[in-house]
């Protein structure tokens, strides 16, 4: 995908083929000692494959209009929007992109957290005219090569780019429904369902016990090719203090 979550979502589509990146990041809150185990990618956390969880994540993330989407929230006030009524063992951690986000999010203990570390999607609504469905996976993956620094921290445990590569996943095609006023800035007269594919690095944690967890990632992307001038890199910086009650 062509840009970070923020660049595509919140400052709509600066590149010719818009694709979404989610970058969560560096901590300004006090560090918590609490850490969480991560399910391996070939497992079935809470009864579903990683791919099924990833597809469900995108359907959830995209369905909100811009004004009440947890991904635009700077403080965490809306972090549970749409998840209060979900009978699920997974909590989708709101992501962000370009710029700094510092959130506090209270969630139920006993659920696992789905963390979109650095991710992207591409749909027929966002691609150039003439794009075919079968082209979408490669388009979704296109910008991964531009990401040269990314990391995830959960409490005092840090995962660098090499650690996270084992959690990279490119999905098959799936249906994605965009609202009229959507985060990606796609101009449509009303809600519309289209084909999409997603790529990126996704982590699913074990269930949380009661406590406080600091989850952070850092992502940096060169938007000008390999010879990226100083200052032209895109950086995402989001921090989430998760309180499991």
PyMOL commands that set and color helices and strands:
alter all, ss='L'
color gray80, all
select helices_A, chain A and resi 5-10+45-47+50-63+66-68+70-72+133-146+161-167
alter helices_A, ss='H'
color red, helices_A
select strands_A, chain A and resi 22-23+90-92+99-107+112-123+147-154+157-159+174-178+192-204+211-222+233-244
alter strands_A, ss='S'
color yellow, strands_A
deselect
rebuild
show_as cartoon
